[in-house]
């Protein structure tokens, strides 16, 4: 698949979590800058809010606010001009879910624990039709150990539920068009999982011991999966690191790689009248790309 890529903005500080807005702008996070930012169609960037920590996945909620998974921050490394996130930083105090009022920039922390256990590194989220949202907690690492990740559900107006624990770096999350399947990409394993839902906030049991869900695909070689978006037809598009690009998964496990001239394509989002306008974040290079996608993306339940 050959795409005509346009660079909308450069100089961003590890952009992630893009949201296509009705006015043609893109709301995204800059993890290193610790901001929720708006990129205008002409590439101008303005900070909407300062979040602290490490703002990561972002989505519009039913009230029109932006909900942000804050991973608590990273150490940062410049590797040949590429910005690379590392272990948890010296000033790490934990992860959280934040709500940001787009009109005022006010930041409210909604959740930082679940059943008394701290959130470690919330990463990505998706709202269902009821106004609740699923989110991944990527866990955190040090030079000597890795803390497990997990999947959570936040009910509309309610508390958190641990839906699946002890995962290996869960990252991107997305719902199928019928919302009967939750897709989750694991970063270090290069795996895409499918979880059959059993109503809002509930997952059906895994198919076998050691399997958290149904395995769609494990990528060959060393490829890292990041955040994702679902197409209207059900394909799952996952940002891919090292082998920079977007990997498009069919539900039979077939995977097609769409290459980008970028080491770390972390996310893709869809918008425009026909939902075929697409934007992708080149995080290590600080770029936001725009392109026409060959198929429409799934329209999210709540939009900007």
C-alpha positions in Angstrom: 0.0 0.0 0.0 1.6 3.3 -1.1 0.4 6.3 0.7 1.0 10.0 -0.1 2.2 11.3 3.2 2.0 14.9 4.2 3.9 16.2 7.3 1.5 18.4 9.1 3.8 19.4 12.0 7.3 18.8 13.2 9.2 19.5 16.4 6.6 17.8 18.7 7.9 16.2 21.8 6.9 12.5 21.4 3.3 13.0 20.1 0.7 10.3 20.8 -3.0 9.9 21.2 -4.3 11.9 18.1 -7.9 12.9 18.0 -9.4 14.2 14.7 -11.6 17.3 15.6 -14.5 18.6 13.5 -12.7 21.9 12.8 -9.8 20.0 11.0 -7.4 20.3 13.9 -5.8 17.4 15.7 -5.7 17.2 19.5 -2.8 15.1 20.7 -0.5 14.7 23.7 3.2 15.5 23.8 4.5 13.0 26.3 7.9 14.6 27.0 6.5 18.1 27.0 3.7 17.0 29.4 1.0 18.7 27.5 -2.3 18.1 25.7 -1.8 20.1 22.5 -3.8 21.2 19.5 -2.3 21.1 16.0 -4.1 23.4 13.5 -4.5 22.4 9.9 -1.6 24.7 9.0 0.7 23.0 11.5 0.6 25.6 14.2 0.8 24.0 17.7 -0.6 25.4 20.9 -0.7 23.8 24.4 -4.2 23.2 25.7 -3.2 22.0 29.1 -0.2 21.0 31.2 -0.7 17.5 32.6 2.5 16.7 34.4 3.8 13.1 34.4 3.4 11.5 31.0 0.2 12.1 29.0 -0.4 9.2 26.7 -3.6 7.9 25.1 -6.5 10.5 24.7 -10.1 10.3 23.8 -13.2 12.6 23.7 -15.8 11.6 26.3 -19.5 11.9 26.3 -19.3 15.3 28.0 -17.0 16.7 25.3 -13.9 16.7 27.6 -10.7 14.9 26.7 -9.8 11.9 28.9 -6.1 11.2 29.1 -4.2 8.1 30.3 -1.2 9.5 32.2 1.6 7.0 32.3 3.5 8.9 35.1 6.4 9.8 32.8 9.6 8.3 31.4 13.3 8.8 31.4 14.3 10.2 27.9 17.2 9.3 25.6 18.4 10.9 22.4 19.6 8.0 20.2 21.0 9.4 16.9 18.5 12.2 16.9 15.5 9.9 17.8 13.7 10.6 21.1 13.3 7.3 22.9 11.4 6.7 26.1 13.0 4.6 28.8 12.3 3.5 32.4 10.2 5.3 35.0 11.9 8.6 36.0 13.3 9.6 39.3 10.3 11.9 40.0 7.7 9.2 39.2 4.7 9.2 41.6 2.3 6.9 39.7 -0.1 6.8 36.8 -3.6 8.2 36.5 -6.7 8.9 34.4 -7.2 12.7 33.9 -10.1 14.7 32.5 -9.3 17.9 30.6 -11.8 20.7 29.9 -10.9 21.9 26.4 -12.5 25.4 27.0 -10.5 26.2 30.1 -7.5 23.7 30.1 -8.5 22.6 33.6 -7.0 19.2 34.5 -8.8 16.9 37.0 -7.5 13.6 38.2 -10.3 11.0 38.1 -8.5 7.8 39.1 -5.1 6.8 40.4 -5.9 3.6 42.1 -8.2 0.5 41.7 -9.2 -1.5 44.7 -6.5 0.2 46.7 -3.7 -0.7 44.2 -2.0 2.2 42.3 -2.3 2.6 38.6 1.2 2.2 37.1 1.3 3.5 33.6 -2.1 4.0 31.9 -1.5 4.0 28.2 -4.6 4.0 25.9 -8.4 4.1 26.2 -11.6 3.7 24.2 -15.1 4.7 25.1 -18.1 2.4 24.6 -21.7 3.4 23.7 -22.6 3.6 27.4 -20.0 6.3 28.1 -17.7 4.0 30.0 -14.2 3.3 28.8 -11.7 0.5 28.6 -8.0 1.4 29.2 -4.7 -0.4 29.3 -2.1 0.0 32.0 1.3 -0.7 30.4 3.0 -1.2 33.7 6.4 0.4 34.4 10.0 -0.8 34.2 13.3 -0.1 35.9 16.8 -1.3 34.9 16.2 -4.4 37.0 12.5 -5.4 36.7 9.2 -5.0 34.9 5.9 -4.5 36.7 2.9 -6.2 35.0 0.4 -4.4 33.0 -3.4 -4.8 33.0 -6.8 -3.9 31.5 -9.3 -1.8 33.3 -12.8 -0.6 32.8 -14.1 2.7 34.1 -17.9 2.8 34.2 -19.7 6.0 33.3 -19.9 8.1 36.4 -18.5 5.2 38.5 -15.4 3.4 39.7 -12.8 1.2 38.2 -12.8 -2.6 37.6 -9.8 -4.7 36.9 -10.8 -6.7 33.8 -7.6 -8.6 33.2 -4.3 -8.6 35.1 -0.7 -9.8 34.6 -0.4 -8.8 30.9 2.9 -8.0 29.2 2.9 -4.4 28.4 -0.6 -3.9 27.0 -0.8 -0.8 24.9 -3.4 0.0 22.2 -7.1 -0.7 22.9 -10.0 -0.6 20.5 -13.6 -2.0 20.1 -15.0 -3.9 17.2 -17.9 -2.2 15.3 -20.4 -4.3 17.3 -18.5 -3.7 20.5 -18.5 -7.4 21.2 -14.7 -7.6 21.0 -12.0 -5.6 22.6 -8.7 -5.6 20.8 -5.4 -5.1 22.8 -1.9 -4.8 21.4 1.0 -5.9 23.6 4.2 -3.9 22.9 7.1 -6.2 23.9 5.5 -9.4 22.5 4.3 -7.9 19.2 0.9 -9.6 19.8 -2.6 -8.5 19.0 -5.2 -10.0 21.4 -9.0 -10.2 21.1 -11.2 -10.3 24.2 -14.8 -11.2 23.8 -16.9 -8.8 25.9 -19.9 -9.8 28.0 -21.5 -6.4 28.4 -20.0 -3.1 29.6 -16.9 -3.7 31.7 -17.1 -7.5 31.5 -14.8 -9.9 29.6 -15.6 -13.5 28.9 -13.1 -16.0 30.2 -9.9 -16.7 28.2 -10.0 -19.7 25.9 -7.3 -21.7 27.9 -4.9 -21.4 30.8 -2.1 -18.9 30.2 -4.1 -17.2 27.4 -5.6 -13.8 28.5 -7.7 -13.8 25.3 -7.9 -15.0 21.8 -4.6 -14.5 19.9 -5.1 -12.8 16.6 -1.4 -12.7 15.6 2.2 -12.5 16.8 4.4 -10.5 14.5 7.7 -12.1 13.4 11.1 -10.8 14.3 11.5 -7.8 16.6 8.6 -5.5 16.1 6.9 -3.5 18.9 3.2 -2.8 18.8 1.8 0.5 20.1 -1.6 2.1 19.9 -4.4 1.2 17.5 -7.5 2.2 15.7 -10.2 0.1 14.1 -11.6 0.4 10.6 -15.3 0.6 9.8 -15.0 -2.9 8.2 -13.3 -4.4 11.3 -9.6 -4.4 10.4 -7.3 -3.3 13.2 -4.6 -0.8 12.4 -1.7 -0.8 14.9 1.2 1.7 15.1 4.4 -0.3 14.8 7.9 0.5 16.2 11.3 -0.5 15.0 9.7 -1.7 11.7 8.2 1.8 11.5 4.7 2.0 10.1 1.2 0.7 10.6 0.4 -3.0 10.7 -3.1 -3.8 9.5 -4.5 -7.0 11.0 -7.4 -9.0 9.5 -9.3 -11.1 12.0 -8.0 -14.3 10.5 -4.5 -13.3 11.7 -3.2 -12.0 8.3 -1.1 -8.9 8.8 -0.1 -6.3 6.2 2.7 -3.8 7.0 2.3 -0.2 5.7 5.8 1.4 5.9 6.5 4.9 7.0 9.8 6.7 6.8 9.8 6.8 10.6 11.2 4.6 13.4 8.2 4.9 15.7 4.7 5.2 14.3 2.8 5.0 17.6 -0.8 5.7 16.6 -3.3 6.4 13.8 -6.7 8.1 13.9 -9.4 8.7 11.3 -11.7 11.6 10.5 -13.1 13.7 7.8 -16.5 13.5 6.1 -15.9 10.0 4.8 -13.6 8.8 7.7 -10.8 8.2 5.2 -8.6 11.1 6.3 -6.0 9.6 8.6 -3.3 11.1 10.8 -0.4 9.2 12.3 2.1 10.1 15.0 5.8 9.7 14.4 6.8 9.9 18.0 10.6 9.6 18.0 10.9 12.1 15.2 8.3 14.5 16.6 6.2 14.4 13.4 2.4 14.3 12.7 1.6 12.8 9.3 -1.6 13.1 7.3 -2.8 10.8 4.5 -5.8 9.4 2.7 -6.5 5.9 3.9 -7.8 3.3 1.4 -10.8 2.4 3.7 -12.8 4.4 6.2 -12.1 4.2 9.9 -14.7 3.4 12.5 -16.4 6.5 13.8 -15.9 6.7 17.5 -18.9 7.0 19.9 -17.9 10.5 20.9 -16.2 13.0 18.7 -14.7 16.5 18.9 
